[in-house]
Amino acid sequence: MNLRFRSGIPFPKKFKATFVQITNRLFFVKKTIRRRTFVHHASLTAAGMMIWAGCGQKTKTYPEEEIKRDQRFRISLAQWSLHRALQSGELDHLDFAVRAARDFGILGVEYVNSFFKDKATDIVYLAEMNKRAEDHGVTQVLIMVDGEGDLAEHDETRRKEAVGLHHKWVDAAATLGCHSIRVNLFGASDDRETLRLAAVQSLGELAEYARPSGINVIVENHGGTSSDGGWLTKVIREVNMDNCGTLPDFGNFCIRREGGDRWSTACIEEYDRYRGVEEMLPYAKAVSAKSYDFDETGRETTIDFARMIDMVKSSAYSGWIGVEYEGSRLSEYEGIQATKKLLEGLLT
């Protein structure tokens, strides 16, 4: 193949092989594999072309964070930490990975699907996310998936619909190079056994779908029965698949709220957070360091972070620990910085 620019100048040899590989890869993908895998590879091809086109530009690095790459734990930033800035329009979703690296020196990001909900199958948009993360040396760790139906729903039609609605996020996660999607286990029933049976079925089906893409399906303690560490880990054991696990969150252990509300009313029954995290850690594929407020010495005032991190260190878990600031007294930026500083001190 004699490749030339439109001006007639031959392609440099070091780019020619890459272009041929990309072209052949796209042709092969179109002809031979399923549609959902095609979306993934086509997006990677688009991202590859965008990166190739800008190969003369130098990737930014952050030396202080690079030192930590070989350690057992690395610090990531959960997008919810900046939810007010994102919801107000002060921060655009596409700039989140850039801000994580530039403003906080954090080179791992955990997305929330609600901030790019209509873009799950938009391969051009996902390619732009890949490019911006790559340009700043950022790893896209996982996608937290909300609002796609209840996976512990006892009605079989609605349960299956919810599983199907999660498929596109598995594909998006694969396109972005994430290792997991985080899902919720909600359902209309108050019967724990009914919820358990539906949850096991849904997680098994979704993990089976995600397996060929190398994506994990992980469950966070995120309210309701899922905040009962014993119940949740029993579900994970019954699913018994290596790509299905947990995301222990240092907060979010409210099992029941006034009026049966899912989020906003006062909590009237709470699971012991330390017991819950300890129960979930053997199945953890990510960890969320939820924080709310800090005293003048930099300690978190709601959660014993030292105790939590000691449990994480004592477990077999290794990988990303996500900063997830959810307080209101400090600004989002101050809360993120305080949480990061505390984690760095405890992980040293």
N, C-alpha and C positions, 0 to 999 in steps of 0.2 A: 504494500500500500504506500503510494507516494503522497504523503500529506503535505499540504502547503497552506499558508495563510492566503487570504483573498488577494493580497498584493503579489502573490507568486513566490514569496520567500519560503523556503522549506521550513518545516517544523524543526526545532532543536531536537536532537536525538533523545535527550533525557526526558522530553515530554511525549515523544511519539509513542513509545511503548505504553505509557500510561493511558494515552488517548485510545489506542487500539484495545487495550484491556477493558477500558470502560465501555467502549462501543460493543465489543463482543459480549461483555457481561450483560448489558441491557438487552441485546438480541436474544441471548440464551434465556434470560429471565422471562421475557415476553412470551417465548414459545413453549417453555417447559414447565413452569411452576404455577401454583395456585394464585388466584387474584390477590389474596391478602399478603402473600409473600412478595408478590410483584410490587405492591405498593411500597413495601419496606425497601427492596433493592433499588427500585426506581428513584426513591428519595435519596438513598445513599449515593446513587450515580449523580443526581442533580447537585447534591452537596459536594461531591468530589470535583465536579466540573467548576463549581463556584470557587472552591479552594484552589484548584489548578490555575484558574484565571488570575487569582491574586497572589500567585506564588512568590512574587517579588517582594511582598510585604512581610515584615518580620513579625513573628508571633510574640506577644507580650509575655513576660514571665515575672513571677513574684518570688524572688529568692528566699525570703523568710519562710514562706509556706512550702517551697520545694524541699527544704530541709526535712520536713515532716513526712515526705512521701513514703519512706521506708519504714515508718513506724507502724505498729499494730493498728492504731486508730487514726483516722483522719476526720477533720471537722468539715461538715457541709452546712449549707444554709437552706432551711425550709422556707419556701416562698410565702407561707402564711405569715411569717415574721414581718413582712412588708405589705400585708393585705390592705391596710388603710391607704398607703401610697398608691397601690395598684387600683383599688376601687375608686379613688378620687381622680385618677388620670395623671397624677403627678409622676408616676412611673409606668412605663409601657412594658408589657410582658417580655417583648423581645430584648429589652435592655436588662432584664433581671440577672442573667449570667454575667454580664459585663459589670454591673454594680457589685455583685458578690465578690468578684475578683478585685475590682478597682477600689471600692470603698472599704471593704472589710478584709481583703487578703484571703478570702475563702475560695477554694478551687473545686468545690463540689456543690451542686445545686439539686434541690428536691422540689419539683414542680407541683402545683395544685391545678387540676384540670379545669376548674372553673374560670381560670384566667386566660385560657385559650380554648374554650369549650367547642367552638365551631371550627377548629383547625386540626382536629385529630386526623383527618384524612387528606389534609391540604399538603401535598408533598413539597410544594415550593416554600410554604411557610415553615415547615419542619426543617427543610434544608437551610433556611436562613437561621433558625435556632442552632442548628449544628455548626454553621459557619461562625456565628458570634461566640459560641462556647469554645470552639477550636481556636479562634483568634486570640483568646485570653487564657488558654490553657485550662479551661474548666471542664470537669467531668459532670455529665448529666446523670444523676444517680438513680432517681425514681420519679414516678408520677403518682401523686395522691389523687385517687378517683372518687369524686362525690357526685350525687345527683343522677346516677344512672340506674336507678331501680334498686329494690331491696333483695339482696341475695339470700336472706333467711326467710323469705316470703313463703307461707304455706300453700298459697294458691299456685298450682303448677304452671299455669299459663303465664302468670306475671313473673314467677321465679325464672322461668326459661327466657322470658323477654329480657329480664335484668342481666342474665348471663350473656346474652347476645349483645346487649348494649355495651358491655365491657370489652368486647373483642377488639373494637377499634383502638382502645387505649393500650391493649397488649401490642398491637401492630405499631402504634405511635412510639411506645417505649422502645421497641426493637429498633425502629428507625433512628431514634435519638441516642442509642447506645446505652440506655438505662439498664439496670439489672432487675428492676421490679416495678410492679404497680401495687399501690396500697389500696385495698378495698374495705368496705364496711359490711357488717353483718347485722342488718336491721330486718325486721319483719313485723307484720301486723298482730301476730299472736302474742299473748302473754304467757303461753305455755313454753317453758324452757326446753322441753323435750321436742316439741314441734319445731321450735327455732333451730335446735341442734341438728335434727335430721335434714331440714332444708339447707342449712349452712354447709353441712358435709357434702351434700349432693352438688350444690352450686360451686363450691371451691374445687371439688374434684373435676367437674366439667371444665371450669375455667382454667385450672392448672394443666389439664390435658391439652386444651387449646394452646396454651402459652408455651408448652414444653418445646415444640420444634423451633421456636424463636429464641430459646434460652432465657425466657423471662420468668421471674418468680412472681407468685401471687401471694401477697403478705397482708395480714390483718392487724390493724392497730386497735388497741383498746380505745374506742371512740364513742363511748356512751352506750347506755342500755346494757343488755346481757353481754356484749363484747367486752365490757369493762370488768367483768368477773373473770379473773385470770384462770381460775380452775375450769370454768366452763369453756373458755376459749381454747386452752391448751388441750382439753379433751377433744374438741372439734378437730384441731390440727393433727392430733395423733390418729384419729379415725380416718382422716383424709389420707394420711400416710404416703405423701408424695414429696420427693426431694425438692421440688420447686414450689412448695406451699409452706409458708411459715408465718412468723409474727413480726410486728414492729412495736416493741415496747415503748410507750410514751410515758415520761415521768409524771405527767398530769392525766387528765381525762379518765378518772376512775369513778365517775358518778354513774351509778346503776339506775337510779330512779329520781325523777324530778317532779315537782308539784304539778298536778294536773295532767300527768303523763306526757308532758312536753319533752321533745327530744333534745333541745339545746338551751333555751333562754331562761327558764324559770329556776327557782332555787333548788339545789340538790337536797334530797331528803334521805338518800341511802347511798353511801360511798364505800367502795371496796378499798381495802388497805393497799396503798400504792406500792409499798416496798415488797409486800407479799406478791402482788400482781406482777411487778417487774421481774422478780426472782423466778416466778413460775413461767414467764414468757421467754426469758433469756435462752433457754436451751434450744428454742426454735427460731431465734431471732436472725433476721437477714438485714436488719437496719435497726437503729436506735434513735429515738427522738428525745433530745434534752429540752423538754418544755420548761420555760421559765416565766415568772410573773412580775417579780419585784426584787430589789436588792437593798441591803443596808449600806451604811457608810464604809464598811470594810470590804464590800464586794460580794458578800455571801447572799445567796438566794434566800428570801425570807419565808417562802411557802414550802419549799422542798429541800430536804437534806441532800444536796448535790454530792457531798463527799461520800455519803452512804450509798447513793445510787451508783456513782462511778466505781466504788469499791466492788459492788456486785457485778458490774459489767466487766471489770478487770478479772474477777474471780471466775467468770464464765468462759466458755470456749469461743465467745464471739470475737470477731475481728472485722474491721471495716469502718464505715462511715458513722459518725455520731452527729445528728443534725441539730443545729441551733434553731430553736423554735420559740421565739419570744412572743408572749401573748398578753403582756401587761399594758397598763394604761398610764401609769404615773410618769414613767420615762418615755421619751419618744421612741419610735421604732428603731431608729439608728442607734440611740444610746442603749436600748435594751439588747440589741444584737451584739454590740461591742462588749457590754457587761457579761453577757452569757458566754461569748467566745473567750474572754479573758479568764473567767472562772473555769471553764473547761480546760483551757490550756494549762492552768496551774495544777489542776487535779490529774491531768493525763501525763504530766511530766514524769 
